[in-house]
Structures are given as C-alpha cells and as structure tokens.
Amino acid sequence: MELKAYDFDKIVNRKGTGSTKWDADPNLFIEDLDYKVDAENILPLWIADMDFEVLPEIKEALIKRAEHGVFGYTEMPDACYDAIINWEARRHNFKIKREWLLFTAGAVTAAHIGVQAFCQPGDKVIIQPPVYYPFYRTVSNNGAQLLLNNLIFNENSGKYEIDFEDFERKAKDPRASLFILCSPHNPVGRVWTRGELERLAAICAANHVKIISDELHSDLIMPGFEHLPIASLSETSLNNTVTIIAPSKTFNIAGIQATVNIIPDAEMRQKFENALMRSSLMRLNLFAIEAMQAAYTHGDKWLDELINYIKGNYDFLVKYMAEKLPKVKVMPLEGTYLAWLDFRAFKLNNYDLQKKMLVDAKLWLDEGYVFGESASGFERVALACPRSYIKEAVDRMAKAFN
Ligand SMILES: Cc1ncc(COP(=O)(O)O)c(C=O)c1O
C-alpha cells in the first residue's frame, strides 16, 4: 500500500477565523430569508473552499517571509514565474511564456477586467448556465449583455452537454464579442473533451468571439479524465484566449488572492493590461507571491493525494446517499470538488427546498437555482472536507427528507 503523507481526515476548527464558510451568518448572508436559521449549529458545505490544512511548504514560506519583518513593495521573482510556467507544462502540457502573464488578486476580478478589455458597451457575452453565478454579474456590472447558452441535461446519464447549434447561433450575433468558458465546469463537474473544446474554439474564431477560459478548477481532475486548456489546442485558439489559472482552488489559498492570466496574443494582452491600469490593479500582495511559488513548486504530491481523497469522498457520498436517501441522484463527477445532487424527486419549489435544507437539515449548501433557472431542484455540495463531514451531511439530509 502506498504511504500517505498528508492527513485529510484531520478536523481543523475554522470557527472564529473570519472564515466566510464557517463564520458568515446565513441569516445575514443569504438574501431574502424570512425565517431563522440556527447559524451556530449549521454544517456549511456551500462555498468552494476546503477544510484541509494547507500544503506545509506554503505555511513555511509564509512564516519565513513574515519573520523577515519588512514588507515593502515587492516584485515577482524569477523563481515564481518559473514555478507557474513549469506547473502548467508538467500538469497540463501547456507551454507558456513569461511575457504572456498578467496577475490579478482574483479570478472574478480577471473576468471583470476581461469584459472591460474586450467589450464595447452593449456588446454581448456568452455564458453556459447552470454556471458559477458571479459570471452573470461579471457581464452585467460592465455594461455588456448576457447571451445564455444553456447546457443540456441528459436525464439518463446525468451528464451535461453543450448545445452547439444554440452556441453557434449566439456566436453569430453581431454584438457577441466574448465567451466566458468554465473549464472544468462549476457546478456540473464536467471536464470538457478535446472534441467539445475544439468545436467551441472553432465557432468562436469563425465569429470573432474572444474567449476567457476560467480554468480555476483545472488541477482538480478525477482519475480517468484529462483537463485540456482550450488555448493549447491550436495556434488560433492560443491567440484568441485569456486562460485564467490560480493556486486558489487547488491549494485552498483563495484568501491569499493570487491569480494568473495567460494571454499569448500581444494585442489582447495590451487591452487587458490597459483595463488593469485604468483601475491601477498592477501588483500582487507579497504573501500571494510567496504562497503561489511554494504551491506550484512543492505541491504535486499533496495534490495527487488530495484528488484521491476527494474521489474517495465522492464515492462515499454516492454509496451512502443510495443507502440513506435513494430518491436523490448524485451526478457524475469528472472534475472540481463540487458534487451536484438532484433533489427534483421531492417536487419542492426553490423556497421550500432551501428552507428544508437550512432549517430542517441544518445544512448550508449552494442552491441549484442560483447557478441558473434550469438548475432548480439541484444542490451543490463542496466535497473538500474530512469524510466525517460528508457522512454527517448525508445523515442530516436523510433525517430531514425521509
Ligand atoms: C469557476 C470559478 N471561478 C472563479 C472563482 C472565484 O475565484 P476568485 O476568488 O479568485 O475570484 C471560483 C470560486 O469558487 C470558481 O469556482
């Protein structure tokens, strides 16, 4: 048996750390609640945030830097650039160049900057619901309009597929200038295939639609699947895409805020940089640099073990749900650490399902409907936590719904 170096079963108490997941009060945080939630005793498996202790080398790098005691303006060192470039080559066979990189404190910030850079007021941006909900406001906050290319849910396989005819129709809209791809897809857990990505890239190129590919979950791929950066598929795609990557989801350092934007085309990069400069968003926090460098330099083994643990959590969830609450279907998971559960058999409306979950089950999940109308009746569960939390969550659901 392979020796495991990291203990993902370990419980780390996060309460009192200002954690959004554990310390935010659902009564205040969730909009329009007209009932009271027992905030003290709720189990939070909503936001995409892990409950594991960080890779030890990240912690050590931060402590070492903190001990220096002087924290002035800081340049990105060569070693950090090398760590990013080598990580993408090693993990995803994506050969990137240092001069292609621009940095932001977050991926949502990057997507906002992308819309500002590539859209004129009134331009249209394609997204694929059900999808990571901040994409909606990324478009609307920046004077652009949404074009919704809804994914098609295959009721037999539980798998979501792309509606290419609709996508092409939308891309042909003369005002369509940008497509925000979520790859792998949050919340439905798809890892897009080469065929799917090539078809999307070709339609975009043929219709002068630029691509922002949010690849935040690209390191979190389940065994048997492979993430392909859409930009890496052809020269045309390379020069039509901003690829957003980060150690934030992979290593659970979202609070440290380091995001990498890979922009090979010089003109696109200049536009993106101009948009960054308009808000003077040109520097990363020095601790973000330290953490990112440590993660991308030392994180391979930790990540491999993490993926196995998440797969174990997913398999456990499938089995235990089948035993305790068989009316709920757990959708296939190809990538991300987000399980997607189908509660439609209970025929509850959005309000009643959410209330049952929050009040009766004392479980805080992300409601399907926030990702798009078509996802009513679904729930998203963040699986990156000790397995005992998943067991507790299923027990609570079973008690509330049976
Ligand atoms: C697909 C996707 N993009 C972006 C983000 C948020 O990234 P950031 O916190 O860096 O803005 C998330 C967080 O869950 C996500 O799932």
The ligand as a Tripos MOL2 file, in Angstrom:
@<TRIPOS>MOLECULE
LIG
   16    16     1     0     0
SMALL
NO_CHARGES

@<TRIPOS>ATOM
      1 C1        -15.0780   28.7610  -11.6840 C.3       1 LIG1
      2 C2        -14.6750   29.7350  -10.6290 C.ar      1 LIG1
      3 N1        -14.1400   30.9190  -10.9850 N.ar      1 LIG1
      4 C3        -13.7720   31.8240  -10.0640 C.ar      1 LIG1
      5 C4        -13.9320   31.5810   -8.7130 C.ar      1 LIG1
      6 C5        -13.5470   32.6190   -7.7090 C.3       1 LIG1
      7 O1        -12.2450   32.9850   -7.8510 O.3       1 LIG1
      8 P1        -11.6430   34.2230   -7.0690 P.3       1 LIG1
      9 O2        -11.9660   34.0220   -5.6290 O.co2     1 LIG1
     10 O3        -10.2020   34.1260   -7.3610 O.co2     1 LIG1
     11 O4        -12.2650   35.4420   -7.6260 O.co2     1 LIG1
     12 C6        -14.4860   30.3720   -8.3050 C.ar      1 LIG1
     13 C7        -14.6900   30.1090   -6.8770 C.2       1 LIG1
     14 O5        -15.3770   29.2090   -6.4770 O.2       1 LIG1
     15 C8        -14.8660   29.4360   -9.2860 C.ar      1 LIG1
     16 O6        -15.4030   28.2710   -8.9430 O.3       1 LIG1
@<TRIPOS>BOND
     1     1     2 1
     2     2     3 ar
     3     2    15 ar
     4     3     4 ar
     5     4     5 ar
     6     5     6 1
     7     5    12 ar
     8     6     7 1
     9     7     8 1
    10     8     9 2
    11     8    10 1
    12     8    11 1
    13    12    13 1
    14    12    15 ar
    15    13    14 2
    16    15    16 1
@<TRIPOS>SUBSTRUCTURE
     1 LIG1         1 GROUP 0 **** ****
